[in-house]
Amino acid sequence: MAHFARLNKNNEVEQVIVVHNNELLDADGNESEQKGIDFCTNLFGGDWIQTSYNGNFRKRFAGEGMIYDRVRDAFYQKQPYPSWTFDESELVWLLPKERPGILWTWDEPSQEWLPPQ
């Protein structure tokens, strides 16, 4: 099965769907991303791009709300808070301070992690 992400005008992922591999086959029986894009566009309209469930291409699997960067040809999360910095090599947002526990939440005004309530 193949996965395709629908992008809005800001390259944000709006939806991810599963498409049967048969829809990607060209006349020679080879899988073609463009055939999948055409299938999705004809069925639903919009701007579609393939994503890899295993993260084999485009850095990681797309999820709703993520950004598709056409220059880097990769998906990554939106910046969660203004104080978080972007790691250009891994395409991830870095925490300003180490998170003390999994359930702790970031408080941007105080620039501190808050314990679970």
Chimera marker file (.cmm) of the C-alpha trace (Angstrom):
<marker_set name="trace">
<marker id="1" x="0.000" y="0.000" z="0.000" r="1" g="1" b="0" radius="0.5"/>
<marker id="2" x="1.139" y="3.531" z="-0.758" r="1" g="1" b="0" radius="0.5"/>
<marker id="3" x="0.411" y="6.677" z="1.248" r="1" g="1" b="0" radius="0.5"/>
<marker id="4" x="-0.296" y="10.129" z="-0.115" r="1" g="1" b="0" radius="0.5"/>
<marker id="5" x="-0.583" y="13.462" z="1.681" r="1" g="1" b="0" radius="0.5"/>
<marker id="6" x="-2.837" y="16.301" z="0.565" r="1" g="1" b="0" radius="0.5"/>
<marker id="7" x="-1.201" y="19.708" z="0.979" r="1" g="1" b="0" radius="0.5"/>
<marker id="8" x="-2.846" y="23.101" z="1.345" r="1" g="1" b="0" radius="0.5"/>
<marker id="9" x="-1.516" y="26.280" z="-0.295" r="1" g="1" b="0" radius="0.5"/>
<marker id="10" x="1.000" y="26.692" z="2.584" r="1" g="1" b="0" radius="0.5"/>
<marker id="11" x="2.367" y="23.152" z="2.097" r="1" g="1" b="0" radius="0.5"/>
<marker id="12" x="0.725" y="21.975" z="5.319" r="1" g="1" b="0" radius="0.5"/>
<marker id="13" x="-0.527" y="18.390" z="5.354" r="1" g="1" b="0" radius="0.5"/>
<marker id="14" x="-4.327" y="18.330" z="5.519" r="1" g="1" b="0" radius="0.5"/>
<marker id="15" x="-4.916" y="14.605" z="5.078" r="1" g="1" b="0" radius="0.5"/>
<marker id="16" x="-3.037" y="11.342" z="4.544" r="1" g="1" b="0" radius="0.5"/>
<marker id="17" x="-4.665" y="8.467" z="2.695" r="1" g="1" b="0" radius="0.5"/>
<marker id="18" x="-3.780" y="4.922" z="1.668" r="1" g="1" b="0" radius="0.5"/>
<marker id="19" x="-3.757" y="4.053" z="-2.029" r="1" g="1" b="0" radius="0.5"/>
<marker id="20" x="-3.511" y="0.515" z="-3.394" r="1" g="1" b="0" radius="0.5"/>
<marker id="21" x="-0.216" y="-0.101" z="-5.197" r="1" g="1" b="0" radius="0.5"/>
<marker id="22" x="-2.132" y="-1.096" z="-8.353" r="1" g="1" b="0" radius="0.5"/>
<marker id="23" x="-3.095" y="2.560" z="-8.782" r="1" g="1" b="0" radius="0.5"/>
<marker id="24" x="0.599" y="3.462" z="-9.077" r="1" g="1" b="0" radius="0.5"/>
<marker id="25" x="1.457" y="1.064" z="-11.894" r="1" g="1" b="0" radius="0.5"/>
<marker id="26" x="2.412" y="2.514" z="-15.265" r="1" g="1" b="0" radius="0.5"/>
<marker id="27" x="2.008" y="0.757" z="-18.632" r="1" g="1" b="0" radius="0.5"/>
<marker id="28" x="5.186" y="-1.266" z="-17.976" r="1" g="1" b="0" radius="0.5"/>
<marker id="29" x="4.041" y="-2.408" z="-14.524" r="1" g="1" b="0" radius="0.5"/>
<marker id="30" x="6.413" y="-0.090" z="-12.628" r="1" g="1" b="0" radius="0.5"/>
<marker id="31" x="5.262" y="1.970" z="-9.673" r="1" g="1" b="0" radius="0.5"/>
<marker id="32" x="5.057" y="5.690" z="-10.426" r="1" g="1" b="0" radius="0.5"/>
<marker id="33" x="4.491" y="8.396" z="-7.845" r="1" g="1" b="0" radius="0.5"/>
<marker id="34" x="2.928" y="10.567" z="-10.534" r="1" g="1" b="0" radius="0.5"/>
<marker id="35" x="0.306" y="7.881" z="-11.248" r="1" g="1" b="0" radius="0.5"/>
<marker id="36" x="-0.608" y="7.961" z="-7.540" r="1" g="1" b="0" radius="0.5"/>
<marker id="37" x="-0.728" y="11.757" z="-7.522" r="1" g="1" b="0" radius="0.5"/>
<marker id="38" x="-2.980" y="11.710" z="-10.598" r="1" g="1" b="0" radius="0.5"/>
<marker id="39" x="-5.239" y="9.105" z="-8.966" r="1" g="1" b="0" radius="0.5"/>
<marker id="40" x="-5.641" y="11.194" z="-5.782" r="1" g="1" b="0" radius="0.5"/>
<marker id="41" x="-6.141" y="14.449" z="-7.690" r="1" g="1" b="0" radius="0.5"/>
<marker id="42" x="-8.781" y="12.933" z="-9.978" r="1" g="1" b="0" radius="0.5"/>
<marker id="43" x="-10.636" y="11.404" z="-7.033" r="1" g="1" b="0" radius="0.5"/>
<marker id="44" x="-10.384" y="14.219" z="-4.463" r="1" g="1" b="0" radius="0.5"/>
<marker id="45" x="-8.843" y="17.284" z="-6.128" r="1" g="1" b="0" radius="0.5"/>
<marker id="46" x="-6.052" y="19.204" z="-4.429" r="1" g="1" b="0" radius="0.5"/>
<marker id="47" x="-2.268" y="18.962" z="-4.284" r="1" g="1" b="0" radius="0.5"/>
<marker id="48" x="-0.921" y="15.482" z="-3.377" r="1" g="1" b="0" radius="0.5"/>
<marker id="49" x="2.513" y="14.000" z="-2.719" r="1" g="1" b="0" radius="0.5"/>
<marker id="50" x="3.620" y="10.539" z="-1.697" r="1" g="1" b="0" radius="0.5"/>
<marker id="51" x="4.862" y="9.861" z="1.820" r="1" g="1" b="0" radius="0.5"/>
<marker id="52" x="6.648" y="6.812" z="3.191" r="1" g="1" b="0" radius="0.5"/>
<marker id="53" x="5.137" y="4.950" z="6.143" r="1" g="1" b="0" radius="0.5"/>
<marker id="54" x="8.636" y="3.671" z="6.983" r="1" g="1" b="0" radius="0.5"/>
<marker id="55" x="10.280" y="7.061" z="6.440" r="1" g="1" b="0" radius="0.5"/>
<marker id="56" x="12.286" y="5.654" z="3.507" r="1" g="1" b="0" radius="0.5"/>
<marker id="57" x="11.995" y="8.949" z="1.659" r="1" g="1" b="0" radius="0.5"/>
<marker id="58" x="11.014" y="12.549" z="2.453" r="1" g="1" b="0" radius="0.5"/>
<marker id="59" x="12.641" y="12.168" z="5.887" r="1" g="1" b="0" radius="0.5"/>
<marker id="60" x="9.559" y="10.873" z="7.761" r="1" g="1" b="0" radius="0.5"/>
<marker id="61" x="5.944" y="9.832" z="7.372" r="1" g="1" b="0" radius="0.5"/>
<marker id="62" x="3.612" y="12.791" z="6.888" r="1" g="1" b="0" radius="0.5"/>
<marker id="63" x="0.937" y="13.574" z="9.452" r="1" g="1" b="0" radius="0.5"/>
<marker id="64" x="-1.850" y="16.120" z="9.535" r="1" g="1" b="0" radius="0.5"/>
<marker id="65" x="-0.523" y="19.566" z="10.383" r="1" g="1" b="0" radius="0.5"/>
<marker id="66" x="3.046" y="18.800" z="9.321" r="1" g="1" b="0" radius="0.5"/>
<marker id="67" x="4.901" y="20.908" z="6.750" r="1" g="1" b="0" radius="0.5"/>
<marker id="68" x="6.202" y="19.669" z="3.421" r="1" g="1" b="0" radius="0.5"/>
<marker id="69" x="9.361" y="21.517" z="2.439" r="1" g="1" b="0" radius="0.5"/>
<marker id="70" x="9.682" y="21.365" z="-1.351" r="1" g="1" b="0" radius="0.5"/>
<marker id="71" x="13.334" y="22.496" z="-1.319" r="1" g="1" b="0" radius="0.5"/>
<marker id="72" x="14.423" y="19.831" z="1.196" r="1" g="1" b="0" radius="0.5"/>
<marker id="73" x="11.862" y="17.343" z="-0.184" r="1" g="1" b="0" radius="0.5"/>
<marker id="74" x="10.945" y="16.412" z="3.388" r="1" g="1" b="0" radius="0.5"/>
<marker id="75" x="8.168" y="16.512" z="5.960" r="1" g="1" b="0" radius="0.5"/>
<marker id="76" x="8.620" y="18.015" z="9.422" r="1" g="1" b="0" radius="0.5"/>
<marker id="77" x="6.556" y="19.359" z="12.305" r="1" g="1" b="0" radius="0.5"/>
<marker id="78" x="5.518" y="23.006" z="12.584" r="1" g="1" b="0" radius="0.5"/>
<marker id="79" x="7.441" y="25.058" z="15.117" r="1" g="1" b="0" radius="0.5"/>
<marker id="80" x="5.728" y="24.311" z="18.442" r="1" g="1" b="0" radius="0.5"/>
<marker id="81" x="6.923" y="27.460" z="20.246" r="1" g="1" b="0" radius="0.5"/>
<marker id="82" x="8.928" y="30.553" z="19.219" r="1" g="1" b="0" radius="0.5"/>
<marker id="83" x="11.773" y="29.644" z="21.584" r="1" g="1" b="0" radius="0.5"/>
<marker id="84" x="12.419" y="26.258" z="19.968" r="1" g="1" b="0" radius="0.5"/>
<marker id="85" x="15.197" y="26.165" z="17.347" r="1" g="1" b="0" radius="0.5"/>
<marker id="86" x="15.361" y="24.168" z="14.133" r="1" g="1" b="0" radius="0.5"/>
<marker id="87" x="17.985" y="21.483" z="13.548" r="1" g="1" b="0" radius="0.5"/>
<marker id="88" x="18.679" y="21.780" z="9.813" r="1" g="1" b="0" radius="0.5"/>
<marker id="89" x="20.364" y="18.394" z="9.523" r="1" g="1" b="0" radius="0.5"/>
<marker id="90" x="17.617" y="16.342" z="11.200" r="1" g="1" b="0" radius="0.5"/>
<marker id="91" x="14.691" y="18.688" z="10.420" r="1" g="1" b="0" radius="0.5"/>
<marker id="92" x="13.400" y="18.622" z="13.985" r="1" g="1" b="0" radius="0.5"/>
<marker id="93" x="12.641" y="21.313" z="16.556" r="1" g="1" b="0" radius="0.5"/>
<marker id="94" x="15.037" y="21.409" z="19.500" r="1" g="1" b="0" radius="0.5"/>
<marker id="95" x="13.875" y="22.034" z="23.042" r="1" g="1" b="0" radius="0.5"/>
<marker id="96" x="15.314" y="25.089" z="24.810" r="1" g="1" b="0" radius="0.5"/>
<marker id="97" x="15.824" y="22.960" z="27.951" r="1" g="1" b="0" radius="0.5"/>
<marker id="98" x="15.863" y="19.233" z="28.525" r="1" g="1" b="0" radius="0.5"/>
<marker id="99" x="12.418" y="17.843" z="29.302" r="1" g="1" b="0" radius="0.5"/>
<marker id="100" x="12.367" y="16.452" z="32.872" r="1" g="1" b="0" radius="0.5"/>
<marker id="101" x="9.648" y="13.887" z="32.190" r="1" g="1" b="0" radius="0.5"/>
<marker id="102" x="7.405" y="12.628" z="29.413" r="1" g="1" b="0" radius="0.5"/>
<marker id="103" x="4.214" y="14.225" z="30.763" r="1" g="1" b="0" radius="0.5"/>
<marker id="104" x="5.751" y="17.637" z="31.443" r="1" g="1" b="0" radius="0.5"/>
<marker id="105" x="4.514" y="20.503" z="29.231" r="1" g="1" b="0" radius="0.5"/>
<marker id="106" x="6.386" y="23.530" z="27.963" r="1" g="1" b="0" radius="0.5"/>
<marker id="107" x="5.334" y="26.965" z="29.236" r="1" g="1" b="0" radius="0.5"/>
<marker id="108" x="6.532" y="29.515" z="26.716" r="1" g="1" b="0" radius="0.5"/>
<marker id="109" x="6.066" y="32.671" z="28.877" r="1" g="1" b="0" radius="0.5"/>
<marker id="110" x="8.187" y="31.316" z="31.741" r="1" g="1" b="0" radius="0.5"/>
<marker id="111" x="10.503" y="29.315" z="29.463" r="1" g="1" b="0" radius="0.5"/>
<marker id="112" x="10.112" y="26.381" z="31.861" r="1" g="1" b="0" radius="0.5"/>
<marker id="113" x="8.733" y="22.850" z="31.852" r="1" g="1" b="0" radius="0.5"/>
<marker id="114" x="5.638" y="22.397" z="33.999" r="1" g="1" b="0" radius="0.5"/>
<marker id="115" x="5.009" y="19.145" z="35.874" r="1" g="1" b="0" radius="0.5"/>
<marker id="116" x="1.906" y="17.064" z="35.158" r="1" g="1" b="0" radius="0.5"/>
<marker id="117" x="-1.236" y="18.351" z="36.865" r="1" g="1" b="0" radius="0.5"/>
<link id1="1" id2="2" r="1" g="1" b="0" radius="0.2"/>
<link id1="2" id2="3" r="1" g="1" b="0" radius="0.2"/>
<link id1="3" id2="4" r="1" g="1" b="0" radius="0.2"/>
<link id1="4" id2="5" r="1" g="1" b="0" radius="0.2"/>
<link id1="5" id2="6" r="1" g="1" b="0" radius="0.2"/>
<link id1="6" id2="7" r="1" g="1" b="0" radius="0.2"/>
<link id1="7" id2="8" r="1" g="1" b="0" radius="0.2"/>
<link id1="8" id2="9" r="1" g="1" b="0" radius="0.2"/>
<link id1="9" id2="10" r="1" g="1" b="0" radius="0.2"/>
<link id1="10" id2="11" r="1" g="1" b="0" radius="0.2"/>
<link id1="11" id2="12" r="1" g="1" b="0" radius="0.2"/>
<link id1="12" id2="13" r="1" g="1" b="0" radius="0.2"/>
<link id1="13" id2="14" r="1" g="1" b="0" radius="0.2"/>
<link id1="14" id2="15" r="1" g="1" b="0" radius="0.2"/>
<link id1="15" id2="16" r="1" g="1" b="0" radius="0.2"/>
<link id1="16" id2="17" r="1" g="1" b="0" radius="0.2"/>
<link id1="17" id2="18" r="1" g="1" b="0" radius="0.2"/>
<link id1="18" id2="19" r="1" g="1" b="0" radius="0.2"/>
<link id1="19" id2="20" r="1" g="1" b="0" radius="0.2"/>
<link id1="20" id2="21" r="1" g="1" b="0" radius="0.2"/>
<link id1="21" id2="22" r="1" g="1" b="0" radius="0.2"/>
<link id1="22" id2="23" r="1" g="1" b="0" radius="0.2"/>
<link id1="23" id2="24" r="1" g="1" b="0" radius="0.2"/>
<link id1="24" id2="25" r="1" g="1" b="0" radius="0.2"/>
<link id1="25" id2="26" r="1" g="1" b="0" radius="0.2"/>
<link id1="26" id2="27" r="1" g="1" b="0" radius="0.2"/>
<link id1="27" id2="28" r="1" g="1" b="0" radius="0.2"/>
<link id1="28" id2="29" r="1" g="1" b="0" radius="0.2"/>
<link id1="29" id2="30" r="1" g="1" b="0" radius="0.2"/>
<link id1="30" id2="31" r="1" g="1" b="0" radius="0.2"/>
<link id1="31" id2="32" r="1" g="1" b="0" radius="0.2"/>
<link id1="32" id2="33" r="1" g="1" b="0" radius="0.2"/>
<link id1="33" id2="34" r="1" g="1" b="0" radius="0.2"/>
<link id1="34" id2="35" r="1" g="1" b="0" radius="0.2"/>
<link id1="35" id2="36" r="1" g="1" b="0" radius="0.2"/>
<link id1="36" id2="37" r="1" g="1" b="0" radius="0.2"/>
<link id1="37" id2="38" r="1" g="1" b="0" radius="0.2"/>
<link id1="38" id2="39" r="1" g="1" b="0" radius="0.2"/>
<link id1="39" id2="40" r="1" g="1" b="0" radius="0.2"/>
<link id1="40" id2="41" r="1" g="1" b="0" radius="0.2"/>
<link id1="41" id2="42" r="1" g="1" b="0" radius="0.2"/>
<link id1="42" id2="43" r="1" g="1" b="0" radius="0.2"/>
<link id1="43" id2="44" r="1" g="1" b="0" radius="0.2"/>
<link id1="44" id2="45" r="1" g="1" b="0" radius="0.2"/>
<link id1="45" id2="46" r="1" g="1" b="0" radius="0.2"/>
<link id1="46" id2="47" r="1" g="1" b="0" radius="0.2"/>
<link id1="47" id2="48" r="1" g="1" b="0" radius="0.2"/>
<link id1="48" id2="49" r="1" g="1" b="0" radius="0.2"/>
<link id1="49" id2="50" r="1" g="1" b="0" radius="0.2"/>
<link id1="50" id2="51" r="1" g="1" b="0" radius="0.2"/>
<link id1="51" id2="52" r="1" g="1" b="0" radius="0.2"/>
<link id1="52" id2="53" r="1" g="1" b="0" radius="0.2"/>
<link id1="53" id2="54" r="1" g="1" b="0" radius="0.2"/>
<link id1="54" id2="55" r="1" g="1" b="0" radius="0.2"/>
<link id1="55" id2="56" r="1" g="1" b="0" radius="0.2"/>
<link id1="56" id2="57" r="1" g="1" b="0" radius="0.2"/>
<link id1="57" id2="58" r="1" g="1" b="0" radius="0.2"/>
<link id1="58" id2="59" r="1" g="1" b="0" radius="0.2"/>
<link id1="59" id2="60" r="1" g="1" b="0" radius="0.2"/>
<link id1="60" id2="61" r="1" g="1" b="0" radius="0.2"/>
<link id1="61" id2="62" r="1" g="1" b="0" radius="0.2"/>
<link id1="62" id2="63" r="1" g="1" b="0" radius="0.2"/>
<link id1="63" id2="64" r="1" g="1" b="0" radius="0.2"/>
<link id1="64" id2="65" r="1" g="1" b="0" radius="0.2"/>
<link id1="65" id2="66" r="1" g="1" b="0" radius="0.2"/>
<link id1="66" id2="67" r="1" g="1" b="0" radius="0.2"/>
<link id1="67" id2="68" r="1" g="1" b="0" radius="0.2"/>
<link id1="68" id2="69" r="1" g="1" b="0" radius="0.2"/>
<link id1="69" id2="70" r="1" g="1" b="0" radius="0.2"/>
<link id1="70" id2="71" r="1" g="1" b="0" radius="0.2"/>
<link id1="71" id2="72" r="1" g="1" b="0" radius="0.2"/>
<link id1="72" id2="73" r="1" g="1" b="0" radius="0.2"/>
<link id1="73" id2="74" r="1" g="1" b="0" radius="0.2"/>
<link id1="74" id2="75" r="1" g="1" b="0" radius="0.2"/>
<link id1="75" id2="76" r="1" g="1" b="0" radius="0.2"/>
<link id1="76" id2="77" r="1" g="1" b="0" radius="0.2"/>
<link id1="77" id2="78" r="1" g="1" b="0" radius="0.2"/>
<link id1="78" id2="79" r="1" g="1" b="0" radius="0.2"/>
<link id1="79" id2="80" r="1" g="1" b="0" radius="0.2"/>
<link id1="80" id2="81" r="1" g="1" b="0" radius="0.2"/>
<link id1="81" id2="82" r="1" g="1" b="0" radius="0.2"/>
<link id1="82" id2="83" r="1" g="1" b="0" radius="0.2"/>
<link id1="83" id2="84" r="1" g="1" b="0" radius="0.2"/>
<link id1="84" id2="85" r="1" g="1" b="0" radius="0.2"/>
<link id1="85" id2="86" r="1" g="1" b="0" radius="0.2"/>
<link id1="86" id2="87" r="1" g="1" b="0" radius="0.2"/>
<link id1="87" id2="88" r="1" g="1" b="0" radius="0.2"/>
<link id1="88" id2="89" r="1" g="1" b="0" radius="0.2"/>
<link id1="89" id2="90" r="1" g="1" b="0" radius="0.2"/>
<link id1="90" id2="91" r="1" g="1" b="0" radius="0.2"/>
<link id1="91" id2="92" r="1" g="1" b="0" radius="0.2"/>
<link id1="92" id2="93" r="1" g="1" b="0" radius="0.2"/>
<link id1="93" id2="94" r="1" g="1" b="0" radius="0.2"/>
<link id1="94" id2="95" r="1" g="1" b="0" radius="0.2"/>
<link id1="95" id2="96" r="1" g="1" b="0" radius="0.2"/>
<link id1="96" id2="97" r="1" g="1" b="0" radius="0.2"/>
<link id1="97" id2="98" r="1" g="1" b="0" radius="0.2"/>
<link id1="98" id2="99" r="1" g="1" b="0" radius="0.2"/>
<link id1="99" id2="100" r="1" g="1" b="0" radius="0.2"/>
<link id1="100" id2="101" r="1" g="1" b="0" radius="0.2"/>
<link id1="101" id2="102" r="1" g="1" b="0" radius="0.2"/>
<link id1="102" id2="103" r="1" g="1" b="0" radius="0.2"/>
<link id1="103" id2="104" r="1" g="1" b="0" radius="0.2"/>
<link id1="104" id2="105" r="1" g="1" b="0" radius="0.2"/>
<link id1="105" id2="106" r="1" g="1" b="0" radius="0.2"/>
<link id1="106" id2="107" r="1" g="1" b="0" radius="0.2"/>
<link id1="107" id2="108" r="1" g="1" b="0" radius="0.2"/>
<link id1="108" id2="109" r="1" g="1" b="0" radius="0.2"/>
<link id1="109" id2="110" r="1" g="1" b="0" radius="0.2"/>
<link id1="110" id2="111" r="1" g="1" b="0" radius="0.2"/>
<link id1="111" id2="112" r="1" g="1" b="0" radius="0.2"/>
<link id1="112" id2="113" r="1" g="1" b="0" radius="0.2"/>
<link id1="113" id2="114" r="1" g="1" b="0" radius="0.2"/>
<link id1="114" id2="115" r="1" g="1" b="0" radius="0.2"/>
<link id1="115" id2="116" r="1" g="1" b="0" radius="0.2"/>
<link id1="116" id2="117" r="1" g="1" b="0" radius="0.2"/>
</marker_set>
